[in-house]
Amino acid sequence: MLSETGSLRQTGGQKLARVVFDAESIARRVRELGCEITEAYPEGELLVLGLLKGSFIFLSDLVRRIDRPLQVDFLVAASYGAGTMSSGSVRLLYDPETKLEGKHILLVEDIIDTGKTLNRLITLLRERSPQSLEICALLHKHIAEHLEQEAAFLGFDAPKAFLVGYGLDHAENFRHLPYIASLT
């Protein structure tokens, strides 16, 4: 692994090139996002809906920084497999059991890349008549050509590199890193 001080190791044949966002910067931005979200939702039922698996660390840190009552549920969609490019095919593997109608829905995403997964989910969630539907993304690469809805809450603009750590993976590796790094 690449420590935040710069030493390099590898996992599963993949090397980390550099730390893109360190743990301290991520923690600071998550605190700020929690305050922004708290202010944006002064009343009503708020459901924070995490897109697994990539968002789980970000979502757990984020909900502890939102100072208001909320509920949490998850979606599971797949589009990458073991590659570093989206396959273009989005499969919904787990659909939330929580009733969405009439609630403020905050969809929490780890990274907005091609936008294909996000577009599919936005369409699905709108059909369930929420009071509002917004996106909170930790990272945004700004490469999606036809994004149906931009993130209302954004952690960081991201480079176009393949990123891992803080929940993001490559073939299920690197999620545990407390920072975000790029692969070589």
N, C-alpha and C positions, 0 to 999 in steps of 0.2 A: 504494500500500500504506500501511497504518498502521504507522509505525515504533513501537518501544516508547517513544519519546519523545513520540509523539502526532501527527506529521504525517500527513495523509490524502491518499491517491491512490486511484484505482479501477482495476479490471481487468475487462475484458469487460463493462462496464456495471454492475458490482457494486461497491458501496462497503463498506469495513470500518467498523464503528461504533466498536468499542473493543477493546483487548487484554483478554482474559478471564484468561489464564494466560501470564505472561511466560516467556521462555526459561530464566531462572535457576530459577524455581519448578518448571518441568517437569523440568529436569536433576536437581534435588534430590530430587524425588519418584521419579524413575526409579531413582536410586541406592538409595533406601529400598526400593522394590519389589524390586530385585535382591537385596538382603539378605534380605527376607522370603521370597522364592522359594527362595533358597539354603538357608535354614533349614528350609523346608517339605519339601524333597526331599533328605534326606541320602543316599539310596541308590536304586538302580534306574535304569532307562533313562528319561531325560526327553526328550520330544519337544516342542519349542516350535513350535506351529503357528500361523502368522500369517495373519490374514484380510486379503487384499489387496483393494484397493490401500491403503486408509486406514491400516493398521497398520504399513506398512513402515518408517517413520522411528522410531516408537516401538519396534517389535520390534528393530531394529538397535541402538538405544541400550540397550534392556533386556537383550538376551542378553550384551552385553559387561559387564554388571553382575552377572550370575549366576555365582557362583564355584563351578562344578562342571561336569563333562562333560555335554553336551547335544547334541541334534540339532535341526536347523531344517528345516521344510518349510512349505508355504503352501497355502491354499485361496483360491479366488476366487469370490465370490458377488455378485450384483447385485440391488439393490432400489430404487435412487434414480433412475437415469438423469440427466437434466439438471434435475430439480426440486429443491425444498427439502423435500419431504415424501416419505416412503417410499411406493412404489407398492403395497406390500402383496404383491407377487409376488416371490418369491425364486428366482433362477436360479443354480445351481451351474455356474460356467464352468470351473473347474479343481479337480480332486479330487487330494489328495496321493497320491503314488506310494509313500510310505514305509509300511511295515507298522506298523499301530497296535496290534495285539493284544499284550497284556501290558506295554505301556509306560505310563508316566505321561504323560498328554497335558495340556499347558497351552495352551489356545486363547487367543491374543492378539488382542484386538479394540480398535479405536480408540475407538468410542463405542457405548454401549448406549442405544438410542433406543426404537423401538417394540418391539424384542425379536423381531420376526418372523424376521430373518436368523439370529439367535443360536439361537432355538428349532429352526429347521430343521437347523442345523449340529449342535447337541447331539444330536438324534435320530439323525442320520447317523453321528456319531462313536461314540455308545454301541453301535450295532449292530456295531461293529468290535472289541469286547471289549478295551478298554484296561484296564490295571490300575487307573488312576484318570483322571478327567477333571475339570479345573478351568478356570476362566475368569480371565484377567487383562485388565481393561479400563482404558484410560487415563481415559476419561470415562464417567459414568453420569448420564443425565437423570432417572431415577426416574419415567418415565412409562409404562413397559411394563406393561400390565394382566395379562398371563398369561405371565410369564417363567418358563420351566421350571427354570432354575438361576441363582442369583445369582453374581456375580463373587466369587471367593475373594480376589482381589487387585485393588484399585481405586486408581487414581491420584487422581482428583478427582470430586466431585459437580459436575455441570455445570448451568448455567442452561438454560432451555428454548428459548433462541435457537438459530438455525442457526449452527454453529461451523465455522471453517475454519482451516487452518494446521497445522503439525507432522504432515503426512500427510493431514489431512482436507481435502476439496475441495468446491467447487461447480462442477459441470460441468467437472471436471478442472483447475480453476484453484485457486490459493492453497496447494497442498500443500507448497510449498517454504518457506513462512514458518517461522521458528524459534520462533514463539510461536503461541498459539491466540487467534483473534479472532472476534467476532460480525459477521455481515453486518447491514446496515441494513434 
